[in-house]
Amino acid sequence: MRISWRTAVGGLAGLAGAVTWALGSAVYQPIMEPPGSWYDSGAVQRTLESNTYWPRELRHLAILLALAGILVLCRTAPRAIAVGAVATGGWFAADVLLDRFDVRGTVTAVVLATAAAAYFTATAVIAGRLSRGDTGDPAVRHVVAGTLALLAVTALLVVTPWVEQITLRQLQVEAEMTVLKVVVCVLFAVLAAATTGRPAARAGATLGFGLVAVVAGVFVAVGEYQFIYSPALLIAVAAAMVAVAAPRVRSIAGLVGMTVISAVCTVASFAVLAIGGMLVGSLLTSLAGNPPINSADTDISAPLVMTALGVAMSLLTLAVTALPAALRAVQAGPPGSPAAAG
């Protein structure tokens, strides 16, 4: 039986998402929740530093990666998007509950990975049957691809709270985390490319901006963490957005304009992330019953906010690339009119 590349890539994303989510839940999360307490003004408070809940970021990215796998398997069909969105909501709810119950252990991780893989498979089968013979139109593919490209860069934001590793276990966790986030980043990028499809025009521009995003992403992955305003991170996001939009842009001037628009939107989006991410992060920490982050630090949850930003930015670039054709249609007038006839 011959397996298509779409099935292989989508299935791999689902499996990687299931395993990564299970590891984040049962292996890494317990490491990052110290049992000790701090005393302040007679009241017991357990306050932690920035990035303490990076396993949560990894888990959420893993869930979104599995959703992306379903969308690729089903060719971004509208019904598949609806089924995937509902299933993803259920997965997120289960993630919060398991976080609250403080699950842990290697055996638990294996059970969770198996259950998550089965859940992904069942969702993919249902979505595939409901959307059989259907496919998303170019506009939907553009928005999905742009969002996945942004999530690829978002994966590189996952970092541990310690600046210097002082124990062998910390070194091990840092190494494992780096491998996992790079795998998640690469899979998101591959899925974005698969959704965009082969560009009929401006292939060089697509590959060029894609290469810039990759190089900038490497700097983010191996460089020193500088919160969310790392220049390399901003360049990676802007370049990824232009790479997705490039096949829809006809002229050099259009590419320049798209680059400017993407750069401005990138800076604005990261300002939104700094505020929205803290609100979402604090809410998730509270729902999971976890110790709060020290008020001097930040509790940012990036994946969900960046998903919303990815959709918004992709819709904007879609509107901009569609504007020239819309203007030509208006100038030409309705079919049969003197203007349309020339």
N, C-alpha and C positions, 0 to 999 in steps of 0.2 A: 504494500500500500504506500503510495507516494504522498508525502506530507508537504503542503505548500509552505513557502517562506513566511506567509502571513500567519499560518497556524503555528509554525515553529517560534516565531518572534513573540506572538501574543501569548502562547503557552509558557514560554520561558519567563516572560514578565510576570505572569500570574504565579508561577512557582517561586521565582525570586522574591516576589512580594510576600508570599505566604511564609517563607523561611525567615526573611528579614524581620517581619512583624513578630513572629514567634520568639526570635532571639531577643528582640527589643523588649518584649513583654516579660519573659521569664528569666532571662539571663542578665541583661544590662540594666533594666529598671531597678531590680533589687540592689545592685551595686551603688546606684546613684541616690538611694534614699537612706541616709544614715539614721540609725535609731536614736542617736543622742539628742539632748535638748539644751537650749540656751535659756538662761533666766534673765528676765528684764523687768524691773520694777515689781518683782514679786510674782509675776505671771509667767507661766511656762510658755515659751515660744520656740518653735523650731524654724529658724530662718536660714535659707541657703543662698548661695551665690549664683551669678549669671550662668546660664547654660546647664544648670543642674539637671534639667529635664530634657536633655538632648535625646535620650531613648524615645521619648514621645514624638519628637520630630521625625526620627527614623521610622517609627511605626506608622505614622500618618503618611509619610512619603511612600512606604511600602503598600499601604492600602490603596493610595491613588495610583501607584504603579500597576497594581492588579486591575483596577478600573480601566486604565489606559490599554492594558492587554486585551480586555474584552472589546473595547472600541475598535482596536485594530483588527481583531478576529472577525468582527461584524461589520467592517467597512464603515464605521461611524454612522450606521443607520439610526434614524430617530428613535425607533422602538428600543434598539439596543442601548442607546444613551439613557433612556428612561429606566429600563430594567437595571442597568449598571449603577445609576444614581441611587435608586432605592436600595439595592444590595449594599452599596458603599455606605449609605446612612446606617444600615443595620450593623455593618462591620465596625463603624466608628462607635456606635453605642456599646457594642460588646467590648471594644477596647477600653472605654472608660470604666465599665464595670469590672473588668479583669484588673485594671490598674488599681481600682479601689479595694479589691480583694487581695492585692499584693501577691499574686501568683509568682512562683519561682521554681527553679530547678531544671535540670537537663531533661528529665522525663516529661515534665510539664511542657517544655519547649517543643519536644517531639510531638506530643499530643496536639498542641496548638497549631503547629505547622501542618500536621495531617488534616486537622479540621478545617484550617484556612484554605488548604489546597482543594479539599473536597467542596468547600463553599464556592470557591472561584470556579471550579469545573461545572458545578450545578448552575451557577449564574450564567456562565458562558453558553451552556447548552440551551437554557431557556431563552436567553437573548438571541442566540443564533436561530432558533426555531421561529421566534416571533418576528424576526427581521429577515427571514429567508428571501433572497432575491431582491432585497432592498439595499440601498446604499446612500450615504450622506452626500448632499450636493457640495460643490466646491467651497461655498461659503462656510458650511459646517466644518469641512475638513481644515480650512484655514484657521478657524477659531480653535479647534482641537489641537492642531499642530503647534500653534503659537503658545497655547497654554502648556503643552507638554515640554516645549523648548524652555519655557520659563521654569518649570518644575525641575528640569535637568540641572539648571544652575542653582536652584534652591537647595538641591541635595548637598551641594558643597558648603552650605551654611552650617551643617551639622558638626558641632565641635564639642569637646569635653570641657568642663569648667576649669580644669587645672592648666596653668600656663606651662609648667615644667613637670614632667613625669618623674616621681621620686621613688616609686616602687616598681617591681617587676610586673605586678598586676596592672598598674596604670599604663605601663608601656605596652602590655599585651592588649588592653582595651583600646588604646589609641591606634595601634596597628590594625586591629580587627575593624574598628570603626572606619578607618580610612579606606580599607578594602570594600566594606559594605557601601559606603556613600559613593565611591567611584563606580561600583557596579550599578547602583541605582541611577546615578547620573548618566552613565553610558546607555542604559536601557531606555531611559526617558528620551534621550537624544535620538536613538535608533527608531523608537516608536514615532517621534515627531517627524523624522525623515520619511518613514513609511507612510504616514498620514498625508504629508505634503505631496508625495509622489515625485516622479521624475519631472523636473521643470522643462517645459518645451522651449522656453526662452530664458535668457539670462542665467544659464547654468553656471557660468563662470562667477557671476555675482553671488549666487547662492552658495557655491563652494567656498568662495573667498571669505564671505562674511561668516560662514560656518567655521572655517579654519580660525578666524580671529576669535570667535567665541570659544573654540577648543583651547587655543593657546592661553587666553585669559583665564579660562577655567582651570587649567593646570597651575597657573600662578596662585589661584585661590586655594586649590587643594593642597599645595605644598608650602604655601607662604604662611606667615604669621597672621593669626586671626586679628582683624581690625574692625570688629563689629560689622554692621551691614553696609558701611560706606567705603569699603575697599574699592579703589579705582578699578582694579582688575575685575571685581564682581560687577560693577556697573557696566564696564565695557562688554563683559560676557553676555549680560542680559540684552543690552542694546543690539549687539551684533547678532544674537540669536533671533531676535524679533525681525531684524531686516532680512536675515537669511530665509525665514519663513515667508516673508512678504515679497521677496525679490522675484519669484516666478510670475507675479501679477503686475509687475512694474515694467513698462515698455521702454522708457527712456533713461538716459544717464541723469538728467535733471530730476526725474522721478525718484531715482535711487538716492540721490543726494538729499532730496526733501524727506524721503522715508527715513534716512539715517538721522536727520535732525529731529524729526518727530519722535523716533524711537529713543533717542538720547534724552530728550526732554521728559518723555513719559517715564523713562527708567528712573530718573532722579525723583520725579513726583511720586512714583509708585513706592520707592523705598522710604519716602517720608511717611506715606500712608501705612506701610508695614511697621514702622517704628511705633505708631500709635495703635493701629488695629491689632497688631501682633501681640502687644502687651495686654490689651483687653481680652483677647481670645485666650492667651496663655494663662492669665490669672483665673479666668472662668474654668478652664480645663483643670487647673491645679486644684481649685476648690471642689469641683465635681468629683475628682478622684480621691479627695480627702488627703492630699499630700501636703507636707509642710510648705508654707509660703516662702517666696523668694525674699531675701533681704531688701528692704525698701531702697537701699543705696544701689542695688543692682536691677536687672531686668528679667522678666519672665515672658519671653517672646515665643509665640507659637507661629511659625512661618508658613507651613504648607497650605493650610486652609485659606489664609489671607492671600498668599501668592497665587493660589488657584483662581480666586475671584479677580485678582489684578490681571492675571494672564488672560482671562476671558475678556475683561474690559479693554485691555490694550490690543488684543487681537481684533475685537470688534472695531476699534478705532482704525487700525491699519487696514482692515477690510474696507471700511467706508472710504478711506482716503484713496486706496487703489481703485475702487469702483467709481470714484468721482469723475475722472476724465470721460469714461464711457457714458456716464449719465448725462454729462454736459453735452456731449456730441449728440446724444439721442434727443435732448431738448432742442438743440439748434436745428436738427434735421426735421423735427416736427413729427406728427403722427404719420403712419404709413399712408401713401396715396396723396399726401399734401404736396404743394409745389416745392416746399423746402426739401422734403425728402426726395423728390424726383430730381432735384438739382436745378 
